[in-house]
Amino acid sequence: MGLVSYTYLGYPALIYGLSRLRPRDVKRAPIEPKVSVVLAAHNEEARMGDKLENLLALDYPADQLEVIVVSDGSSDGTENIVKSFAGRGVILERLHEPSGKAVALNRGVARANGEIIVFCDARQDLDPQALRALMPWFADEDIGAVSGELQLKTDKGPGMYWAYEKLIRAAESKVDSVVGATGALYAIRRSLYRELPPNTLLDDVYTPMQIVLQGFRVGFEPDAKVFDEEASVKGEFSRKARTLAGNYQLLSQLPSLLDPRKNRLLLELVSHKLLRLACPFALAALLGSNTVLVLTGAPGWPLYATTLAGQLAGYGLALKAILGGDEKVGRLGRLAHTFVLLNAAAVEGLRRYLRGDLGWTGGR
């Protein structure tokens, strides 16, 4: 109970308190460095035209912006659409066979000429002022990367989860650095990029964290907005399972993250990322032990009966949402549904990691 409470309530309260007591300043200034937007895509014919129009409409000097699309072995019309934008400065890089997002991003960065690299996905739309919001951070020499903010268009289910996540990330940024970035929009100094290992799932955690290991900060800019439709809880389960499998992979790729002499964000990493991997097992142990205490009439029985009733009520609401749909259970039921499925996703993430199921889907 202590582990679950600390992970979901204690750590957010701790990092928020630290952000108020000892925030670190950032020396922002209005700058316009050369920016290269790198977009990896696999079979994104349906989205690519709108995405490129969105990128080319950003409020940023045209002569300081280049857009590079890396087609990861696309077999539909993605590459033809990108080619049709060549006259407007869009660059196409092709991988003849699907090689994975990590390889595609490595190719895109190798082709880029910008001082700042901006990564984004095909699915989401960037706010026209997104680059204007990100670039002032890089006037501070201590800043190595900056994450934008993903905004979902509703606050149901996964939307509530993302609102909770953003509060944590904003606080981490004020204390020192966020643990990872928003994959839909983040920017880094080109000089700090290190090639991603093939099959890397979480470029948006691997790259920011290796920048932290180099001694730089990773910020969070809420005014650099990127918009997306809220996924179904089932869709969020799939996305989160992939993310949590990536957390296991990350530790094998960057073992120095667990060395407090090298990783000054060890407390944040453990509290924000790693303990969530243990929470579903803690929840199962909590329910089992609580049931035994009630059935055996252990001393303190009224308290244990109350806590067991609370757990069963929460899981009951989640089950009702699963069987009847989120719209029929209200806000509390949607929250319970999301909590249960996201913890189930941690178990699925471990299964995927152990089975080596580490593929990626373009546009996610």
Backbone torsions as a table, in degrees:
resi	resn	phi	psi	omega
1	MET	NA	-37.4	177.5
2	GLY	-64.4	-41.3	-179.9
3	LEU	-63.5	-47.0	-179.1
4	VAL	-65.2	-42.4	-178.7
5	SER	-64.9	-42.5	178.9
6	TYR	-64.6	-43.6	-175.9
7	THR	-61.8	-46.0	-172.7
8	TYR	-96.5	-18.9	-179.1
9	LEU	-124.7	-47.4	-175.5
10	GLY	-64.5	-50.6	-179.2
11	TYR	-63.7	-46.0	176.1
12	PRO	-56.1	-41.0	178.8
13	ALA	-66.0	-40.3	-179.8
14	LEU	-64.0	-49.3	-175.9
15	ILE	-70.1	-32.6	176.1
16	TYR	-66.3	-42.8	178.2
17	GLY	-61.6	-43.3	178.2
18	LEU	-63.1	-36.5	-179.6
19	SER	-66.2	-26.8	177.4
20	ARG	-84.9	-32.4	-174.9
21	LEU	-82.8	-39.2	-177.1
22	ARG	-144.1	65.6	176.2
23	PRO	-71.5	147.7	177.0
24	ARG	-100.0	132.1	-178.3
25	ASP	-75.2	155.9	172.3
26	VAL	-122.8	130.2	-177.6
27	LYS	-87.0	82.1	-178.6
28	ARG	-80.2	150.4	175.4
29	ALA	-154.8	149.9	-180.0
30	PRO	-73.6	102.0	-179.9
31	ILE	-123.9	158.4	180.0
32	GLU	-133.2	69.3	178.2
33	PRO	-70.3	163.8	174.1
34	LYS	-65.7	127.3	-175.8
35	VAL	-118.8	133.4	172.2
36	SER	-114.2	119.2	175.3
37	VAL	-90.4	123.4	-179.0
38	VAL	-113.0	124.5	-177.7
39	LEU	-127.7	118.0	175.1
40	ALA	-92.7	135.5	-175.5
41	ALA	-143.9	141.0	173.1
42	HIS	-131.3	113.3	178.6
43	ASN	52.5	59.6	-179.3
44	GLU	-111.0	34.9	-178.5
45	GLU	-54.4	-40.9	-175.1
46	ALA	-68.3	-25.6	-174.7
47	ARG	-109.0	-20.8	-165.1
48	MET	-61.8	-42.5	-178.4
49	GLY	-60.4	-48.5	179.6
50	ASP	-64.5	-37.6	-179.5
51	LYS	-64.7	-43.5	-179.9
52	LEU	-67.1	-38.2	175.5
53	GLU	-61.2	-40.4	178.0
54	ASN	-61.9	-44.6	-178.9
55	LEU	-67.4	-40.6	-178.5
56	LEU	-72.7	-15.8	178.8
57	ALA	-91.9	2.3	179.4
58	LEU	-63.1	143.9	179.3
59	ASP	-78.0	86.0	-179.8
60	TYR	-159.4	144.9	-177.8
61	PRO	-55.8	128.2	-176.5
62	ALA	-59.5	-34.7	-178.3
63	ASP	-77.5	-4.9	178.2
64	GLN	-112.0	11.9	-176.6
65	LEU	-132.3	129.2	171.2
66	GLU	-127.6	146.5	-178.6
67	VAL	-118.9	124.1	-178.6
68	ILE	-120.3	121.6	176.6
69	VAL	-109.2	125.1	177.0
70	VAL	-105.4	114.0	178.0
71	SER	-84.5	116.3	-178.4
72	ASP	-88.3	73.5	178.4
73	GLY	63.7	34.9	-178.7
74	SER	-62.1	139.0	-179.4
75	SER	-114.2	4.8	177.6
76	ASP	-105.4	-148.6	-177.0
77	GLY	-92.5	14.1	-178.0
78	THR	-54.4	-48.9	-174.3
79	GLU	-67.3	-36.4	177.8
80	ASN	-64.6	-38.0	177.8
81	ILE	-64.5	-44.7	179.6
82	VAL	-61.8	-42.0	179.6
83	LYS	-60.8	-32.9	-179.4
84	SER	-68.0	-13.8	177.6
85	PHE	-99.3	5.7	-176.5
86	ALA	-59.8	-37.0	179.2
87	GLY	-65.8	-14.8	178.4
88	ARG	-104.7	14.4	171.9
89	GLY	93.2	5.6	179.5
90	VAL	-81.2	133.3	-175.9
91	ILE	-105.4	133.3	176.8
92	LEU	-106.6	126.6	169.6
93	GLU	-113.8	137.4	-175.0
94	ARG	-118.8	132.3	165.2
95	LEU	-104.1	119.7	-171.7
96	HIS	-67.9	-28.2	177.4
97	GLU	-122.9	144.7	176.2
98	PRO	-56.1	121.3	-175.6
99	SER	-121.4	-5.5	179.8
100	GLY	102.9	155.6	-176.1
101	LYS	-61.9	-39.5	-177.6
102	ALA	-60.0	-45.5	179.2
103	VAL	-64.6	-39.6	179.1
104	ALA	-63.4	-42.6	179.4
105	LEU	-66.5	-40.0	176.4
106	ASN	-58.3	-42.8	179.1
107	ARG	-64.1	-43.2	-179.2
108	GLY	-63.4	-42.9	179.9
109	VAL	-67.0	-37.9	177.9
110	ALA	-61.3	-31.4	179.9
111	ARG	-83.5	-18.0	-171.6
112	ALA	-73.2	146.5	178.4
113	ASN	-109.2	-7.2	-173.8
114	GLY	-76.3	153.5	173.2
115	GLU	-71.5	-32.4	178.9
116	ILE	-116.3	132.6	176.0
117	ILE	-104.3	130.1	176.1
118	VAL	-113.4	125.2	178.3
119	PHE	-103.3	140.1	175.4
120	CYS	-152.3	172.6	179.6
121	ASP	-112.2	167.1	-175.7
122	ALA	-74.8	-25.2	-168.5
123	ARG	-77.5	-38.8	-169.5
124	GLN	-94.6	153.7	176.4
125	ASP	-97.3	135.0	176.5
126	LEU	-88.6	142.6	172.0
127	ASP	-64.0	141.1	-179.1
128	PRO	-55.1	-27.0	-177.9
129	GLN	-95.3	10.2	-172.8
130	ALA	-58.8	-46.9	-179.4
131	LEU	-67.6	-36.5	177.4
132	ARG	-60.9	-31.8	179.3
133	ALA	-78.7	-34.1	-176.7
134	LEU	-78.4	-41.5	-169.3
135	MET	-62.9	-37.7	-178.6
136	PRO	-56.7	-26.6	178.0
137	TRP	-60.0	-34.0	-173.6
138	PHE	-77.9	-0.2	169.5
139	ALA	-71.6	-19.1	176.5
140	ASP	-90.2	119.7	-175.1
141	GLU	-66.5	-16.4	179.4
142	ASP	-81.9	-12.5	-177.7
143	ILE	-87.3	124.2	178.9
144	GLY	-106.7	-22.3	-179.4
145	ALA	-157.8	155.4	178.2
146	VAL	-140.5	132.7	177.7
147	SER	-96.8	142.0	170.5
148	GLY	-83.8	-174.2	-179.3
149	GLU	-118.2	123.9	175.0
150	LEU	-81.1	124.0	178.1
151	GLN	-112.9	121.6	174.7
152	LEU	-93.2	148.7	-168.3
153	LYS	-82.3	-3.4	172.9
154	THR	-137.2	172.0	179.3
155	ASP	-119.1	30.9	177.5
156	LYS	-94.6	148.8	171.9
157	GLY	48.0	-114.8	-179.8
158	PRO	-56.7	-29.0	178.0
159	GLY	-62.2	-39.6	176.5
160	MET	-65.8	-37.5	178.0
161	TYR	-62.4	-43.3	-179.1
162	TRP	-67.2	-35.9	176.2
163	ALA	-61.8	-40.5	176.8
164	TYR	-63.8	-43.8	179.4
165	GLU	-61.8	-40.8	-177.4
166	LYS	-65.9	-34.4	176.3
167	LEU	-61.7	-42.2	179.3
168	ILE	-66.2	-45.5	-177.0
169	ARG	-65.2	-39.5	178.4
170	ALA	-62.5	-40.8	179.2
171	ALA	-67.6	-42.9	178.6
172	GLU	-60.1	-40.3	-179.5
173	SER	-63.0	-37.6	-179.7
174	LYS	-72.3	-33.7	179.1
175	VAL	-73.6	-46.0	179.5
176	ASP	-161.3	-75.8	-174.4
177	SER	-150.1	152.4	171.9
178	VAL	-77.5	150.4	178.2
179	VAL	-91.5	86.1	-175.3
180	GLY	100.0	179.1	-176.8
181	ALA	-137.7	174.1	174.5
182	THR	-83.1	114.5	-174.9
183	GLY	-59.8	-25.2	-179.1
184	ALA	-72.3	-16.7	179.6
185	LEU	-169.2	110.1	169.3
186	TYR	-153.2	154.5	-175.6
187	ALA	-125.3	146.0	179.0
188	ILE	-139.2	160.7	170.4
189	ARG	-72.7	130.3	-179.1
190	ARG	-56.7	-36.8	-175.9
191	SER	-67.9	-17.3	-177.2
192	LEU	-97.9	-4.1	-178.0
193	TYR	-70.6	136.0	173.1
194	ARG	-122.0	140.1	-176.8
195	GLU	-54.9	135.9	176.8
196	LEU	-76.2	137.3	172.8
197	PRO	-61.9	144.7	177.2
198	PRO	-54.4	145.3	178.5
199	ASN	70.3	12.9	175.3
200	THR	-61.5	128.2	179.8
201	LEU	-84.0	-41.0	-171.5
202	LEU	-111.8	73.7	174.4
203	ASP	-59.8	-31.4	-176.7
204	ASP	-78.6	-2.1	170.0
205	VAL	-113.3	-43.8	-179.2
206	TYR	-57.4	-51.9	-176.1
207	THR	-65.7	-49.1	176.4
208	PRO	-59.2	-39.5	-177.0
209	MET	-72.2	-32.4	175.9
210	GLN	-73.5	-23.4	172.0
211	ILE	-69.7	-39.2	174.4
212	VAL	-60.6	-42.1	179.9
213	LEU	-64.2	-21.2	175.8
214	GLN	-84.6	-2.4	175.2
215	GLY	100.6	8.1	-177.7
216	PHE	-104.4	164.9	179.4
217	ARG	-96.6	156.6	175.5
218	VAL	-123.1	117.5	-176.0
219	GLY	-97.8	172.1	177.8
220	PHE	-131.2	121.5	-176.8
221	GLU	-115.0	103.9	-177.0
222	PRO	-67.8	-18.3	179.2
223	ASP	-85.4	-7.3	174.2
224	ALA	-91.3	86.6	-168.8
225	LYS	-94.6	143.8	172.2
226	VAL	-134.2	133.8	-168.0
227	PHE	-108.6	143.5	179.2
228	ASP	-149.0	155.1	171.4
229	GLU	-75.5	146.4	177.0
230	GLU	-68.7	129.6	176.9
231	ALA	-74.4	157.2	170.2
232	SER	-64.1	162.0	177.3
233	VAL	-60.2	-37.5	177.7
234	LYS	-62.7	-42.0	178.0
235	GLY	-65.5	-39.2	177.5
236	GLU	-66.0	-34.4	176.6
237	PHE	-59.9	-46.6	-179.2
238	SER	-63.4	-44.3	-179.9
239	ARG	-63.7	-43.2	-176.6
240	LYS	-70.6	-35.6	177.3
241	ALA	-61.1	-41.3	177.5
242	ARG	-64.6	-42.4	179.8
243	THR	-62.4	-44.0	-177.0
244	LEU	-72.5	-32.3	170.9
245	ALA	-61.4	-37.4	178.2
246	GLY	-65.6	-30.2	176.9
247	ASN	-65.2	-40.5	174.7
248	TYR	-62.1	-44.2	-179.4
249	GLN	-62.6	-39.0	-177.3
250	LEU	-57.9	-41.4	-178.3
251	LEU	-66.4	-31.6	177.2
252	SER	-76.4	-27.9	-179.8
253	GLN	-82.3	-36.3	-177.6
254	LEU	-127.3	69.5	-178.7
255	PRO	-60.9	-21.8	179.1
256	SER	-65.5	-13.9	176.2
257	LEU	-63.4	-22.3	-179.5
258	LEU	-93.2	4.2	179.7
259	ASP	-99.4	110.4	-177.7
260	PRO	-62.9	-18.6	177.4
261	ARG	-74.6	-21.5	-177.8
262	LYS	-109.8	-29.2	-175.5
263	ASN	-114.0	101.3	-179.7
264	ARG	-71.3	-11.3	179.8
265	LEU	-100.9	24.7	-176.1
266	LEU	-59.5	-43.4	179.3
267	LEU	-59.8	-46.0	179.9
268	GLU	-64.3	-42.1	-179.9
269	LEU	-62.1	-47.7	-179.2
270	VAL	-64.4	-46.6	-174.5
271	SER	-70.4	-41.0	-174.3
272	HIS	-85.9	-36.1	-173.4
273	LYS	-108.7	-52.9	-167.1
274	LEU	-77.5	-38.7	-179.4
275	LEU	-64.4	-26.9	177.5
276	ARG	-65.7	-24.1	176.5
277	LEU	-70.3	-28.0	-178.3
278	ALA	-90.1	-18.3	-172.9
279	CYS	-59.1	-41.5	-179.8
280	PRO	-61.3	-33.3	178.6
281	PHE	-74.1	-35.1	175.2
282	ALA	-66.3	-38.5	178.7
283	LEU	-64.7	-40.6	178.0
284	ALA	-64.9	-41.9	178.1
285	ALA	-65.5	-37.7	179.6
286	LEU	-63.6	-45.6	179.8
287	LEU	-65.3	-43.0	-179.2
288	GLY	-65.1	-47.2	-179.0
289	SER	-66.7	-38.4	178.6
290	ASN	-63.2	-39.2	178.6
291	THR	-64.0	-43.6	179.2
292	VAL	-62.4	-42.9	-179.4
293	LEU	-62.1	-37.5	179.6
294	VAL	-72.7	-45.3	-176.6
295	LEU	-67.7	-27.5	-179.6
296	THR	-93.7	1.0	179.2
297	GLY	60.9	40.5	-178.0
298	ALA	-60.9	153.5	175.7
299	PRO	-54.5	137.8	-174.2
300	GLY	87.1	19.1	-175.7
301	TRP	-50.4	-44.2	-178.8
302	PRO	-58.1	-39.4	178.0
303	LEU	-64.8	-45.9	-178.4
304	TYR	-65.7	-34.6	177.0
305	ALA	-64.8	-37.9	179.2
306	THR	-67.2	-45.2	-179.0
307	THR	-68.0	-35.0	176.8
308	LEU	-66.6	-41.3	178.4
309	ALA	-61.6	-38.9	178.2
310	GLY	-63.6	-43.1	178.3
311	GLN	-63.8	-45.8	-178.8
312	LEU	-64.3	-35.6	177.6
313	ALA	-64.9	-42.5	178.8
314	GLY	-63.1	-46.9	179.5
315	TYR	-68.2	-31.3	176.6
316	GLY	-65.4	-41.6	176.7
317	LEU	-62.7	-41.5	178.9
318	ALA	-63.1	-42.6	179.4
319	LEU	-64.2	-40.2	178.1
320	LYS	-61.9	-39.3	178.2
321	ALA	-67.4	-39.2	179.6
322	ILE	-64.2	-42.7	-176.4
323	LEU	-79.7	-35.6	-173.5
324	GLY	-109.6	-8.3	-178.8
325	GLY	97.3	146.6	-176.3
326	ASP	-60.5	-35.1	-173.3
327	GLU	-66.1	-17.8	-175.3
328	LYS	-96.5	-0.8	-174.3
329	VAL	-116.2	-5.6	178.6
330	GLY	80.7	179.5	-175.0
331	ARG	-62.3	-44.1	-178.8
332	LEU	-65.2	-39.3	177.9
333	GLY	-65.2	-40.0	177.7
334	ARG	-64.6	-38.3	178.9
335	LEU	-64.8	-43.8	178.0
336	ALA	-62.4	-42.4	178.9
337	HIS	-59.2	-47.9	-179.0
338	THR	-62.9	-44.7	-178.9
339	PHE	-60.1	-46.5	-178.0
340	VAL	-66.0	-45.5	-177.5
341	LEU	-69.9	-33.3	178.1
342	LEU	-70.0	-33.1	174.6
343	ASN	-73.0	-36.2	174.0
344	ALA	-62.5	-32.2	179.0
345	ALA	-64.9	-29.1	177.3
346	ALA	-65.5	-37.8	176.8
347	VAL	-68.3	-43.1	177.5
348	GLU	-63.6	-36.9	177.7
349	GLY	-62.3	-41.5	176.7
350	LEU	-63.6	-42.0	179.1
351	ARG	-60.7	-44.6	-179.8
352	ARG	-63.2	-41.3	-179.0
353	TYR	-63.7	-45.8	-178.7
354	LEU	-65.6	-31.1	178.6
355	ARG	-86.5	-6.6	-179.0
356	GLY	74.6	23.5	179.2
357	ASP	-85.5	81.8	-171.1
358	LEU	-122.5	35.1	178.9
359	GLY	-76.5	169.2	178.6
360	TRP	-127.6	158.7	176.3
361	THR	-119.7	126.3	179.2
362	GLY	-57.8	145.1	174.7
363	GLY	83.1	1.8	-179.5
364	ARG	-99.3	NA	NA
